[in-house]
Amino acid sequence: MGTTKGPTDFHNRRTALAPKTKCTVALYAVGWSDHVNRMTDGVIRYAREHAGVELVDLRFADEPAEQPDKPPPWAGRPIDGVITSMGRTAWEPAWLMSAGTPLVNVSADLVDAGMPSVHTAFESIARLAADHLIQTGYRRFAHVGYKRGGTIRRTAALADELTRRGHKLLRVDLPGPRINEDPASLDADPAIVRALRAWPKPIGVLALNDVLARQVCLSCEKAGFDIPGDVGVLGVGDTRVARVGSPSLSSIRIPSEDLGYHATRMLHQLIRGGRLTRDTIDLDAVEVVTRQSTARATPDADEELERAIRLIQDNACLGLSVEEVMLTLTISRPTFEKRFTQRVGRTPGQELQRIRLERAKELLTTTGLSVTRVASMIGFARVSSFSAFVHRHTGKSPRALRQARKA
């Protein structure tokens, strides 16, 4: 689980109400979305586990017919709380809250709108996307999204993640979201086509969701670019749009059912008159489901070497072995070790040991962490193995190395 934020006054002002033993919870969201349907399973799971929670289905087939000058559909009805996934228009937050009914939001676009929210952590999506695209062999990156809150937060998280790894992020933001997931309704987007033609190749592209990822693929086809050779495409959601069509889409699976479960639990607490200790719950994305859109052909030798160097630099202190590095490469081990040594001046094994030793020295001489803790932080399960490693390379035990520095 990711970060949390403090409580909002909008809902905590209701704590004076008498606690309720039975309540009616409504779900207000589009009914055609795979994500919403999975989220609904989580809402149902919570209701089954907690007697007295009854559900009302207010999912709609298309964009809601309500306008900002009309009350929400639950206003005046015996509904005690609402789980909502909205955020396409600027008037929606105030409109959703206008009936005074407790709400919990599960839309990333309304995380900062003053409602209790449960959503997938932007940083976790960024980490999974960066890991996958870099390990696949891409060294240029872009994001395709919309001009709204969820895209802004996601893009910022991905840009930060790539910056830490020495990369930059390109982007294109479309003016408004699509309103359904029917693959047959999708087509190339002119703005995406223009961006694709301008971007250097090869490039790995993360889309805000699977619908946009499919549009990126269609735009690549229109512009004459190969997937995944020229452009690798990664979606978010692992929905039917990712599985239907050619190429099939690699996609980041998000914890949709758990989002629904936690949202219902938070809402139930509000309805019973409880005071929230946090108003935002971030759940980590689950995994990348790899399919054809990032199953890239063999990268060139220089790209593979640079990727291996980066992998070693980033993961040496996690216990990474040369054998594990080889699993990410297509060249033979002798060829890799020869080219690595020519490039770095040390063998891959020596570089792994050098990074771990330098980190161990830093931790031992500049912090008060225990030897056991330092050992675990650079990838050693046993203190004895760590001590032997330090002695072999320095001629001193970890404690002696620490004392020598103090002296």
TILUMPA-615718 format. One record per residue (C-alpha): residue number from 1; residue in one letter; x, y, z. Coordinates in Angstrom, 3 decimals, always signed. Each point is the difference from the previous one (the first is absolute). Last residue first. Example, Ala and Ser with C-alpha at 12.3 -4.5 7.8 and 13.67 -1.06 7.14 Angstrom:
! residues 2
rec num->2	residu->s	x->+13.670	y->-1.060	z->+7.140
rec num->1	residu->a	x->-1.370	y->-3.440	z->+0.660
END
This chain:
! residues 407
rec num->407	residu->a	x->+40.003	y->+6.673	z->+14.554
rec num->406	residu->k	x->-3.658	y->+0.004	z->-1.004
rec num->405	residu->r	x->+0.886	y->-1.461	z->-3.418
rec num->404	residu->a	x->+2.100	y->-2.735	z->+1.557
rec num->403	residu->q	x->-2.876	y->-0.853	z->+2.343
rec num->402	residu->r	x->-2.425	y->-0.537	z->-2.929
rec num->401	residu->l	x->+2.480	y->-2.143	z->-1.916
rec num->400	residu->a	x->+0.663	y->-2.008	z->+3.152
rec num->399	residu->r	x->-3.723	y->-0.561	z->+0.420
rec num->398	residu->p	x->-0.402	y->-1.138	z->-3.630
rec num->397	residu->s	x->+3.035	y->-2.307	z->+0.311
rec num->396	residu->k	x->+3.221	y->+1.168	z->-1.592
rec num->395	residu->g	x->+2.246	y->-1.168	z->-2.879
rec num->394	residu->t	x->-1.926	y->+2.266	z->-2.333
rec num->393	residu->h	x->-1.278	y->-2.250	z->-2.792
rec num->392	residu->r	x->-0.004	y->-3.406	z->+1.675
rec num->391	residu->h	x->-0.910	y->+1.494	z->+3.372
rec num->390	residu->v	x->-3.102	y->+1.708	z->-1.428
rec num->389	residu->f	x->-1.203	y->-3.168	z->-1.748
rec num->388	residu->a	x->+0.703	y->-2.202	z->+3.030
rec num->387	residu->s	x->-2.002	y->+2.389	z->+2.192
rec num->386	residu->f	x->-2.882	y->-0.047	z->-2.488
rec num->385	residu->s	x->-0.029	y->-3.795	z->-0.127
rec num->384	residu->s	x->-0.011	y->-0.157	z->+3.804
rec num->383	residu->v	x->-2.792	y->+2.574	z->+0.180
rec num->382	residu->r	x->-2.187	y->-2.291	z->-2.068
rec num->381	residu->a	x->-2.717	y->+1.043	z->-2.487
rec num->380	residu->f	x->+2.365	y->+2.361	z->-1.804
rec num->379	residu->g	x->-1.484	y->+2.414	z->-2.559
rec num->378	residu->i	x->+1.488	y->+3.402	z->+0.734
rec num->377	residu->m	x->-2.665	y->+1.122	z->+2.454
rec num->376	residu->s	x->-0.057	y->-3.387	z->+1.758
rec num->375	residu->a	x->+3.668	y->+0.269	z->+0.962
rec num->374	residu->v	x->-0.448	y->+3.588	z->+1.168
rec num->373	residu->r	x->-2.807	y->-1.099	z->+2.301
rec num->372	residu->t	x->+2.051	y->-2.813	z->+1.509
rec num->371	residu->v	x->+2.975	y->+2.314	z->+0.444
rec num->370	residu->s	x->-2.249	y->+2.340	z->+1.972
rec num->369	residu->l	x->-0.753	y->+3.431	z->-1.399
rec num->368	residu->g	x->+1.839	y->+2.881	z->+1.630
rec num->367	residu->t	x->+0.701	y->+1.720	z->-3.293
rec num->366	residu->t	x->+2.975	y->+1.544	z->-1.827
rec num->365	residu->t	x->+2.701	y->-2.658	z->+0.289
rec num->364	residu->l	x->-1.959	y->-3.214	z->-0.268
rec num->363	residu->l	x->-2.535	y->+1.297	z->-2.518
rec num->362	residu->e	x->+2.624	y->+1.487	z->-2.302
rec num->361	residu->k	x->+2.263	y->-3.022	z->+0.215
rec num->360	residu->a	x->-2.895	y->-2.326	z->-0.818
rec num->359	residu->r	x->-0.984	y->+2.158	z->-2.987
rec num->358	residu->e	x->+3.542	y->-0.083	z->-1.314
rec num->357	residu->l	x->+0.127	y->-3.764	z->+0.471
rec num->356	residu->r	x->-3.325	y->-0.605	z->-1.753
rec num->355	residu->i	x->+0.984	y->+2.139	z->-2.971
rec num->354	residu->r	x->+3.406	y->-1.657	z->-0.297
rec num->353	residu->q	x->-1.438	y->-3.518	z->+0.315
rec num->352	residu->l	x->-2.488	y->+0.547	z->-2.833
rec num->351	residu->e	x->+2.740	y->+1.581	z->-2.099
rec num->350	residu->q	x->+2.304	y->-2.962	z->+0.601
rec num->349	residu->g	x->-2.706	y->-2.429	z->-1.075
rec num->348	residu->p	x->-0.731	y->+1.986	z->-3.161
rec num->347	residu->t	x->+3.731	y->+0.019	z->-0.850
rec num->346	residu->r	x->+1.889	y->+3.240	z->+0.518
rec num->345	residu->g	x->+1.243	y->+2.799	z->-2.262
rec num->344	residu->v	x->-3.525	y->+1.244	z->-0.696
rec num->343	residu->r	x->-0.311	y->-0.137	z->-3.826
rec num->342	residu->q	x->+2.662	y->-2.580	z->-0.843
rec num->341	residu->t	x->-1.042	y->-2.106	z->+2.993
rec num->340	residu->f	x->-3.650	y->+0.147	z->-1.080
rec num->339	residu->r	x->+0.880	y->-0.967	z->-3.574
rec num->338	residu->k	x->+1.953	y->-3.059	z->+1.142
rec num->337	residu->e	x->-2.548	y->-0.973	z->+2.650
rec num->336	residu->f	x->-2.881	y->+0.261	z->-2.495
rec num->335	residu->t	x->+1.755	y->-2.015	z->-2.686
rec num->334	residu->p	x->+0.968	y->-2.718	z->+2.501
rec num->333	residu->r	x->-3.570	y->-0.029	z->+1.410
rec num->332	residu->s	x->-1.707	y->-0.344	z->-3.374
rec num->331	residu->i	x->-2.179	y->+2.760	z->-1.431
rec num->330	residu->t	x->-3.795	y->+0.120	z->+0.444
rec num->329	residu->l	x->-0.074	y->+1.746	z->+3.355
rec num->328	residu->t	x->-2.445	y->+0.312	z->+2.929
rec num->327	residu->l	x->+0.711	y->-3.490	z->+1.377
rec num->326	residu->m	x->+3.713	y->+0.830	z->-0.117
rec num->325	residu->v	x->-0.445	y->+2.568	z->+2.762
rec num->324	residu->e	x->-1.454	y->-2.719	z->+2.236
rec num->323	residu->e	x->+3.065	y->-2.184	z->-0.586
rec num->322	residu->v	x->+2.264	y->+2.961	z->+0.785
rec num->321	residu->s	x->-1.653	y->+0.158	z->+3.413
rec num->320	residu->l	x->-2.170	y->+2.684	z->+1.604
rec num->319	residu->g	x->-0.005	y->-0.041	z->+3.809
rec num->318	residu->l	x->-2.093	y->+3.130	z->+0.384
rec num->317	residu->c	x->+3.131	y->+2.092	z->+0.434
rec num->316	residu->a	x->+0.964	y->-0.535	z->-3.637
rec num->315	residu->n	x->-3.457	y->+1.098	z->-1.183
rec num->314	residu->d	x->+0.218	y->+3.493	z->-1.499
rec num->313	residu->q	x->+3.617	y->-0.057	z->-1.166
rec num->312	residu->i	x->-0.282	y->-3.570	z->-1.273
rec num->311	residu->l	x->-3.184	y->+0.712	z->-1.951
rec num->310	residu->r	x->+1.499	y->+3.188	z->-1.424
rec num->309	residu->i	x->+3.046	y->-1.896	z->-1.259
rec num->308	residu->a	x->-2.234	y->-2.698	z->-1.469
rec num->307	residu->r	x->-2.121	y->+2.585	z->-1.813
rec num->306	residu->e	x->+3.104	y->+1.652	z->-1.399
rec num->305	residu->l	x->+1.241	y->-3.340	z->-1.301
rec num->304	residu->e	x->-3.342	y->-0.926	z->-1.530
rec num->303	residu->e	x->-0.315	y->+3.371	z->-1.701
rec num->302	residu->d	x->+3.497	y->-0.300	z->-1.468
rec num->301	residu->a	x->-0.718	y->-3.510	z->-1.285
rec num->300	residu->d	x->-3.164	y->+0.905	z->-1.890
rec num->299	residu->p	x->-3.345	y->-0.968	z->+1.416
rec num->298	residu->t	x->-1.439	y->-3.450	z->-0.786
rec num->297	residu->a	x->-3.621	y->+0.409	z->-1.058
rec num->296	residu->r	x->-2.324	y->+1.539	z->+2.539
rec num->295	residu->a	x->-2.770	y->-1.821	z->+1.766
rec num->294	residu->t	x->-1.379	y->+3.409	z->+0.994
rec num->293	residu->s	x->-3.262	y->+0.030	z->-2.000
rec num->292	residu->q	x->-0.151	y->-3.800	z->-0.183
rec num->291	residu->r	x->-0.958	y->-0.731	z->+3.606
rec num->290	residu->t	x->+1.513	y->+0.494	z->+3.446
rec num->289	residu->v	x->-2.306	y->+0.323	z->+2.999
rec num->288	residu->v	x->+1.750	y->+2.551	z->+2.203
rec num->287	residu->e	x->-0.723	y->-0.416	z->+3.699
rec num->286	residu->v	x->-2.220	y->+0.970	z->+2.956
rec num->285	residu->a	x->-0.299	y->+3.784	z->+0.245
rec num->284	residu->d	x->+0.437	y->+1.213	z->+3.576
rec num->283	residu->l	x->-2.989	y->+1.203	z->+1.987
rec num->282	residu->d	x->-0.242	y->+3.657	z->+1.022
rec num->281	residu->i	x->-2.471	y->+0.876	z->+2.761
rec num->280	residu->t	x->-1.049	y->+3.620	z->+0.367
rec num->279	residu->d	x->-2.096	y->+1.505	z->+2.788
rec num->278	residu->r	x->+1.875	y->-1.184	z->+3.043
rec num->277	residu->t	x->-1.020	y->-0.324	z->+3.645
rec num->276	residu->l	x->-3.641	y->+0.052	z->-1.031
rec num->275	residu->r	x->-2.519	y->+0.690	z->+2.767
rec num->274	residu->g	x->-2.739	y->-2.574	z->+0.442
rec num->273	residu->g	x->-3.668	y->+0.865	z->-0.215
rec num->272	residu->r	x->-1.164	y->-3.399	z->-1.240
rec num->271	residu->i	x->-0.361	y->+1.456	z->-3.497
rec num->270	residu->l	x->+3.586	y->+1.195	z->+0.035
rec num->269	residu->q	x->+1.352	y->-3.421	z->+0.997
rec num->268	residu->h	x->-2.090	y->-1.663	z->-2.693
rec num->267	residu->l	x->+1.476	y->+2.408	z->-2.563
rec num->266	residu->m	x->+3.550	y->-0.962	z->+0.950
rec num->265	residu->r	x->-0.832	y->-3.710	z->-0.169
rec num->264	residu->t	x->-1.743	y->+0.465	z->-3.320
rec num->263	residu->a	x->+3.020	y->+1.805	z->-1.456
rec num->262	residu->h	x->+2.316	y->-2.699	z->+1.349
rec num->261	residu->y	x->-1.977	y->-2.764	z->-1.735
rec num->260	residu->g	x->-0.432	y->+1.880	z->-3.265
rec num->259	residu->l	x->+3.704	y->+0.795	z->-0.228
rec num->258	residu->d	x->+0.789	y->-3.611	z->+0.900
rec num->257	residu->e	x->-2.024	y->-1.161	z->-3.000
rec num->256	residu->s	x->+1.801	y->+2.389	z->-2.332
rec num->255	residu->p	x->+3.549	y->-0.806	z->+1.139
rec num->254	residu->i	x->+1.714	y->+1.234	z->-3.195
rec num->253	residu->r	x->+1.483	y->-2.178	z->-2.727
rec num->252	residu->i	x->+2.532	y->+1.839	z->-2.136
rec num->251	residu->s	x->-0.482	y->-0.842	z->-3.668
rec num->250	residu->s	x->+1.759	y->-1.608	z->-2.945
rec num->249	residu->l	x->-2.418	y->+0.244	z->-2.867
rec num->248	residu->s	x->-0.924	y->-2.640	z->-2.562
rec num->247	residu->p	x->+1.169	y->+1.087	z->-3.433
rec num->246	residu->s	x->-2.485	y->-0.513	z->-1.424
rec num->245	residu->g	x->-3.413	y->+0.158	z->+1.583
rec num->244	residu->v	x->-1.607	y->-1.181	z->+3.218
rec num->243	residu->r	x->+2.081	y->-0.611	z->+3.140
rec num->242	residu->a	x->+0.922	y->+3.580	z->+0.858
rec num->241	residu->v	x->-3.497	y->+1.291	z->-0.796
rec num->240	residu->r	x->-1.333	y->-2.746	z->+2.284
rec num->239	residu->t	x->+1.604	y->+1.792	z->+2.940
rec num->238	residu->d	x->+3.513	y->-0.278	z->+1.457
rec num->237	residu->g	x->-0.492	y->+3.404	z->+1.660
rec num->236	residu->v	x->+2.926	y->+2.078	z->-1.255
rec num->235	residu->g	x->+1.515	y->-0.104	z->-3.490
rec num->234	residu->l	x->+3.536	y->-0.520	z->-1.291
rec num->233	residu->v	x->+0.981	y->+0.575	z->-3.630
rec num->232	residu->g	x->+3.487	y->-0.581	z->-1.409
rec num->231	residu->v	x->+0.694	y->+2.072	z->-3.091
rec num->230	residu->d	x->+2.536	y->-0.589	z->-2.779
rec num->229	residu->g	x->+0.469	y->-3.750	z->+0.449
rec num->228	residu->p	x->-3.107	y->-0.668	z->+2.109
rec num->227	residu->i	x->-1.996	y->+0.821	z->-2.034
rec num->226	residu->d	x->+1.169	y->+1.294	z->-3.392
rec num->225	residu->f	x->-0.677	y->+3.537	z->-1.142
rec num->224	residu->g	x->-1.891	y->+0.887	z->-3.195
rec num->223	residu->a	x->-1.814	y->+3.115	z->+1.234
rec num->222	residu->k	x->-3.428	y->-1.638	z->-0.294
rec num->221	residu->e	x->+1.194	y->-3.157	z->+1.712
rec num->220	residu->c	x->+1.643	y->+2.009	z->+2.752
rec num->219	residu->s	x->-3.279	y->+1.897	z->+0.487
rec num->218	residu->l	x->-1.867	y->-3.286	z->+0.373
rec num->217	residu->c	x->+2.524	y->-1.122	z->+2.629
rec num->216	residu->v	x->-0.243	y->+3.331	z->+1.846
rec num->215	residu->q	x->-3.783	y->-0.317	z->-0.109
rec num->214	residu->r	x->+0.298	y->-3.420	z->+1.638
rec num->213	residu->a	x->+2.133	y->+1.551	z->+2.745
rec num->212	residu->l	x->-2.616	y->+2.733	z->+0.405
rec num->211	residu->v	x->-2.661	y->-2.610	z->+0.686
rec num->210	residu->d	x->+2.385	y->-1.985	z->+2.215
rec num->209	residu->n	x->+0.515	y->+2.889	z->+2.393
rec num->208	residu->l	x->+2.172	y->+3.075	z->+0.555
rec num->207	residu->a	x->+2.370	y->-1.166	z->-2.716
rec num->206	residu->l	x->+3.655	y->-0.864	z->+0.580
rec num->205	residu->v	x->+2.138	y->+0.249	z->-3.148
rec num->204	residu->g	x->+3.405	y->-1.600	z->-0.540
rec num->203	residu->i	x->+2.037	y->+1.548	z->-2.803
rec num->202	residu->p	x->+2.169	y->-1.276	z->-2.855
rec num->201	residu->k	x->+0.041	y->+2.549	z->-1.466
rec num->200	residu->p	x->+0.112	y->+3.761	z->+0.485
rec num->199	residu->w	x->-3.388	y->+1.743	z->+0.357
rec num->198	residu->a	x->-1.328	y->+2.318	z->-2.714
rec num->197	residu->r	x->-1.908	y->-2.576	z->-2.054
rec num->196	residu->l	x->-1.483	y->-1.496	z->+3.156
rec num->195	residu->a	x->-1.106	y->+3.421	z->+1.202
rec num->194	residu->r	x->-1.818	y->+0.762	z->-3.235
rec num->193	residu->v	x->-1.734	y->-3.402	z->+0.028
rec num->192	residu->i	x->-1.018	y->+0.512	z->+3.640
rec num->191	residu->a	x->-1.569	y->+3.366	z->-0.848
rec num->190	residu->p	x->-1.783	y->-1.475	z->-3.024
rec num->189	residu->d	x->-1.537	y->-2.885	z->+2.019
rec num->188	residu->a	x->-0.216	y->-3.383	z->-1.697
rec num->187	residu->d	x->-3.324	y->-1.761	z->+0.459
rec num->186	residu->l	x->-2.070	y->-1.598	z->+2.734
rec num->185	residu->s	x->-3.674	y->-0.921	z->-0.213
rec num->184	residu->a	x->+0.643	y->-3.692	z->-0.754
rec num->183	residu->p	x->+2.053	y->-0.291	z->+3.189
rec num->182	residu->d	x->-3.078	y->+0.890	z->+2.076
rec num->181	residu->e	x->+1.383	y->+1.571	z->+3.192
rec num->180	residu->n	x->-2.356	y->+2.945	z->+0.380
rec num->179	residu->i	x->-0.028	y->+3.705	z->+0.856
rec num->178	residu->r	x->+3.229	y->+1.251	z->-1.521
rec num->177	residu->p	x->+1.837	y->+2.629	z->+1.969
rec num->176	residu->g	x->+0.570	y->+3.643	z->-0.929
rec num->175	residu->p	x->+2.592	y->+2.437	z->-1.354
rec num->174	residu->l	x->+2.864	y->-2.444	z->-0.661
rec num->173	residu->d	x->+3.289	y->+0.333	z->+1.862
rec num->172	residu->v	x->+3.217	y->-1.007	z->-1.815
rec num->171	residu->r	x->+3.207	y->-0.753	z->+1.842
rec num->170	residu->l	x->+3.784	y->-0.387	z->-0.094
rec num->169	residu->l	x->+1.883	y->-1.279	z->+3.040
rec num->168	residu->k	x->+3.723	y->+0.226	z->+0.726
rec num->167	residu->h	x->+2.402	y->-2.667	z->+1.246
rec num->166	residu->g	x->+2.791	y->-0.253	z->+2.591
rec num->165	residu->r	x->-1.579	y->-2.541	z->+2.319
rec num->164	residu->r	x->-1.111	y->+2.556	z->+2.570
rec num->163	residu->t	x->-1.379	y->+2.047	z->-2.891
rec num->162	residu->l	x->-2.063	y->-3.003	z->-1.104
rec num->161	residu->e	x->-1.757	y->-0.255	z->+3.363
rec num->160	residu->d	x->-0.589	y->+3.751	z->+0.185
rec num->159	residu->a	x->-1.476	y->+0.090	z->-3.520
rec num->158	residu->l	x->-2.212	y->-2.985	z->+0.828
rec num->157	residu->a	x->-1.344	y->+1.661	z->+3.160
rec num->156	residu->a	x->-0.595	y->+3.300	z->-1.805
rec num->155	residu->t	x->-1.809	y->-1.784	z->-2.829
rec num->154	residu->r	x->-2.261	y->-1.838	z->+2.433
rec num->153	residu->r	x->-0.902	y->+3.151	z->+1.936
rec num->152	residu->i	x->-0.763	y->+2.010	z->-3.148
rec num->151	residu->t	x->-1.858	y->-2.889	z->-1.628
rec num->150	residu->g	x->-2.266	y->-0.476	z->+3.004
rec num->149	residu->g	x->-0.691	y->+3.717	z->+0.320
rec num->148	residu->r	x->-1.105	y->+0.794	z->-3.533
rec num->147	residu->k	x->+1.309	y->+0.804	z->-3.481
rec num->146	residu->y	x->-0.022	y->-3.605	z->-1.212
rec num->145	residu->g	x->+2.608	y->-2.717	z->-0.408
rec num->144	residu->v	x->+2.897	y->-1.276	z->-2.102
rec num->143	residu->h	x->+3.381	y->-0.382	z->+1.703
rec num->142	residu->a	x->+3.399	y->-0.223	z->-1.699
rec num->141	residu->f	x->+3.314	y->-1.793	z->+0.398
rec num->140	residu->r	x->+3.375	y->-0.425	z->-1.648
rec num->139	residu->r	x->+2.436	y->-2.694	z->+1.161
rec num->138	residu->y	x->-2.038	y->-3.073	z->-0.857
rec num->137	residu->g	x->+1.487	y->-3.452	z->+0.580
rec num->136	residu->t	x->-2.731	y->-2.136	z->+1.544
rec num->135	residu->q	x->+1.649	y->+0.550	z->+3.377
rec num->134	residu->i	x->-0.438	y->+3.735	z->-0.469
rec num->133	residu->l	x->-3.655	y->-0.322	z->-1.011
rec num->132	residu->h	x->-0.859	y->-2.366	z->+2.836
rec num->131	residu->d	x->+1.817	y->+1.762	z->+2.819
rec num->130	residu->a	x->-1.239	y->+3.424	z->-1.084
rec num->129	residu->a	x->-3.616	y->-1.178	z->-0.229
rec num->128	residu->l	x->+0.108	y->-1.840	z->+3.329
rec num->127	residu->r	x->+1.547	y->+2.982	z->+1.761
rec num->126	residu->a	x->-2.414	y->+2.521	z->-1.547
rec num->125	residu->i	x->-3.033	y->-2.120	z->+0.888
rec num->124	residu->s	x->+1.242	y->-0.211	z->+3.585
rec num->123	residu->e	x->+0.594	y->+3.758	z->+0.131
rec num->122	residu->f	x->-3.550	y->+0.807	z->-1.125
rec num->121	residu->a	x->-1.433	y->-2.023	z->+2.871
rec num->120	residu->t	x->-3.226	y->-1.716	z->-1.051
rec num->119	residu->h	x->-3.068	y->+1.655	z->+1.497
rec num->118	residu->v	x->-2.087	y->+0.396	z->+3.127
rec num->117	residu->s	x->-1.419	y->+3.416	z->+0.753
rec num->116	residu->p	x->-1.711	y->+1.995	z->+2.739
rec num->115	residu->m	x->-1.317	y->+3.116	z->-1.729
rec num->114	residu->g	x->+1.646	y->+3.429	z->-0.149
rec num->113	residu->a	x->+0.702	y->+0.101	z->-3.741
rec num->112	residu->d	x->+3.673	y->-1.043	z->+0.185
rec num->111	residu->v	x->-0.533	y->-3.666	z->-0.888
rec num->110	residu->l	x->-2.625	y->+0.977	z->-2.563
rec num->109	residu->d	x->+1.760	y->-1.061	z->-3.215
rec num->108	residu->a	x->+1.221	y->-3.267	z->+1.533
rec num->107	residu->s	x->-3.620	y->-1.102	z->+0.264
rec num->106	residu->v	x->-0.967	y->-2.203	z->+2.942
rec num->105	residu->n	x->-1.887	y->+2.640	z->+1.984
rec num->104	residu->v	x->-1.755	y->-0.658	z->+3.292
rec num->103	residu->l	x->-3.153	y->+1.952	z->+0.705
rec num->102	residu->p	x->-2.144	y->+0.784	z->+3.035
rec num->101	residu->t	x->-3.290	y->+1.626	z->-1.097
rec num->100	residu->g	x->-0.138	y->+3.800	z->+0.204
rec num->99	residu->a	x->-2.024	y->+0.194	z->-3.221
rec num->98	residu->s	x->+2.458	y->+2.488	z->-1.532
rec num->97	residu->m	x->+3.049	y->-2.258	z->+0.353
rec num->96	residu->l	x->-0.237	y->-1.534	z->-3.476
rec num->95	residu->w	x->-0.841	y->+3.400	z->-1.517
rec num->94	residu->a	x->+3.007	y->+1.669	z->+1.623
rec num->93	residu->p	x->+2.318	y->-2.702	z->-1.375
rec num->92	residu->e	x->-1.724	y->-0.205	z->-3.431
rec num->91	residu->w	x->+0.197	y->+3.613	z->-1.174
rec num->90	residu->a	x->+3.439	y->-0.290	z->-1.602
rec num->89	residu->t	x->-0.902	y->-2.873	z->-2.316
rec num->88	residu->r	x->+1.323	y->-3.533	z->-0.489
rec num->87	residu->g	x->+0.540	y->-0.806	z->+3.652
rec num->86	residu->m	x->-2.208	y->-2.928	z->+0.947
rec num->85	residu->s	x->+0.345	y->-3.237	z->+1.955
rec num->84	residu->t	x->-2.447	y->+0.062	z->+2.904
rec num->83	residu->i	x->-0.689	y->-1.981	z->+3.130
rec num->82	residu->v	x->-3.129	y->+1.415	z->+1.626
rec num->81	residu->g	x->-1.378	y->+0.078	z->+3.557
rec num->80	residu->d	x->-3.197	y->-0.252	z->+2.021
rec num->79	residu->i	x->-2.530	y->-0.426	z->-2.801
rec num->78	residu->p	x->-3.682	y->+0.364	z->+0.899
rec num->77	residu->r	x->-0.642	y->+2.342	z->-2.956
rec num->76	residu->g	x->-0.270	y->+3.792	z->+0.177
rec num->75	residu->a	x->+3.212	y->+0.510	z->-1.985
rec num->74	residu->w	x->+1.221	y->-3.318	z->-1.410
rec num->73	residu->p	x->-0.309	y->+1.067	z->-3.649
rec num->72	residu->p	x->+2.216	y->+3.079	z->+0.558
rec num->71	residu->p	x->-1.933	y->+3.295	z->+0.011
rec num->70	residu->k	x->-0.551	y->+1.990	z->-3.217
rec num->69	residu->d	x->+1.709	y->+3.286	z->-0.946
rec num->68	residu->p	x->+3.352	y->-1.766	z->-0.556
rec num->67	residu->q	x->-1.574	y->-2.295	z->-2.630
rec num->66	residu->e	x->-0.971	y->-3.629	z->+0.359
rec num->65	residu->a	x->-0.171	y->-2.257	z->-3.084
rec num->64	residu->p	x->+3.090	y->-1.930	z->+1.081
rec num->63	residu->e	x->+2.392	y->-0.952	z->-2.840
rec num->62	residu->d	x->-0.829	y->-3.504	z->-1.176
rec num->61	residu->a	x->-1.482	y->-3.187	z->+1.434
rec num->60	residu->f	x->-0.519	y->+1.197	z->+3.566
rec num->59	residu->r	x->+0.864	y->-1.626	z->+3.312
rec num->58	residu->l	x->-2.479	y->+0.832	z->+2.746
rec num->57	residu->d	x->+0.006	y->-3.477	z->+1.563
rec num->56	residu->v	x->-1.273	y->+0.093	z->+3.579
rec num->55	residu->l	x->+1.764	y->-2.134	z->+2.587
rec num->54	residu->e	x->-0.969	y->-1.051	z->+3.513
rec num->53	residu->v	x->+2.411	y->-0.049	z->+2.946
rec num->52	residu->g	x->-1.750	y->-1.474	z->+3.058
rec num->51	residu->a	x->+2.239	y->-3.004	z->+0.429
rec num->50	residu->h	x->+3.631	y->+0.648	z->-0.856
rec num->49	residu->e	x->+1.954	y->-2.689	z->-1.881
rec num->48	residu->r	x->-2.473	y->-0.208	z->-2.856
rec num->47	residu->a	x->-0.003	y->+3.783	z->-0.351
rec num->46	residu->y	x->+3.809	y->+0.065	z->-0.165
rec num->45	residu->r	x->+0.046	y->-2.594	z->-2.766
rec num->44	residu->i	x->-2.691	y->+1.886	z->-1.919
rec num->43	residu->v	x->+2.067	y->+3.196	z->+0.021
rec num->42	residu->g	x->+3.053	y->-1.980	z->-1.132
rec num->41	residu->d	x->-1.953	y->-1.567	z->-2.856
rec num->40	residu->t	x->-1.130	y->+3.505	z->-0.942
rec num->39	residu->m	x->+3.644	y->+0.956	z->-0.457
rec num->38	residu->r	x->+0.291	y->-2.762	z->-2.555
rec num->37	residu->n	x->-3.006	y->+1.428	z->-1.843
rec num->36	residu->v	x->+1.385	y->+3.511	z->+0.304
rec num->35	residu->h	x->+3.338	y->-1.057	z->-1.508
rec num->34	residu->d	x->-1.662	y->-1.917	z->-2.822
rec num->33	residu->s	x->-1.963	y->+3.160	z->-0.814
rec num->32	residu->w	x->-3.457	y->-0.376	z->-1.554
rec num->31	residu->g	x->-1.994	y->+0.999	z->+3.067
rec num->30	residu->v	x->+1.241	y->+3.553	z->+0.378
rec num->29	residu->a	x->+0.019	y->+1.149	z->+3.615
rec num->28	residu->y	x->-2.312	y->+0.644	z->+2.962
rec num->27	residu->l	x->+0.040	y->-2.843	z->+2.535
rec num->26	residu->a	x->-2.573	y->+0.400	z->+2.768
rec num->25	residu->v	x->+0.324	y->-1.081	z->+3.629
rec num->24	residu->t	x->-3.015	y->-0.634	z->+2.219
rec num->23	residu->c	x->+0.547	y->-0.265	z->+3.736
rec num->22	residu->k	x->-0.804	y->-2.111	z->+3.014
rec num->21	residu->t	x->+1.508	y->+0.303	z->+3.480
rec num->20	residu->k	x->+0.168	y->+3.782	z->-0.126
rec num->19	residu->p	x->+1.992	y->+2.195	z->+2.398
rec num->18	residu->a	x->-1.845	y->+3.164	z->+1.109
rec num->17	residu->l	x->+1.076	y->+3.102	z->-1.917
rec num->16	residu->a	x->+2.496	y->+2.319	z->+1.709
rec num->15	residu->t	x->+2.775	y->-1.437	z->-2.170
rec num->14	residu->r	x->-1.474	y->+1.697	z->-3.054
rec num->13	residu->r	x->+2.488	y->+2.887	z->+0.097
rec num->12	residu->n	x->+2.609	y->-2.643	z->-0.774
rec num->11	residu->h	x->-1.283	y->-0.272	z->-3.536
rec num->10	residu->f	x->+0.622	y->+3.491	z->-1.344
rec num->9	residu->d	x->+2.766	y->+0.692	z->+2.519
rec num->8	residu->t	x->+2.456	y->-2.280	z->-1.802
rec num->7	residu->p	x->+2.317	y->-2.343	z->+1.894
rec num->6	residu->g	x->+3.803	y->-0.160	z->-0.380
rec num->5	residu->k	x->+1.850	y->-1.581	z->-2.888
rec num->4	residu->t	x->+1.262	y->-3.492	z->-0.806
rec num->3	residu->t	x->+2.916	y->-1.388	z->-1.966
rec num->2	residu->g	x->+0.500	y->-3.388	z->-1.582
rec num->1	residu->m	x->-1.241	y->-3.487	z->+0.835
END
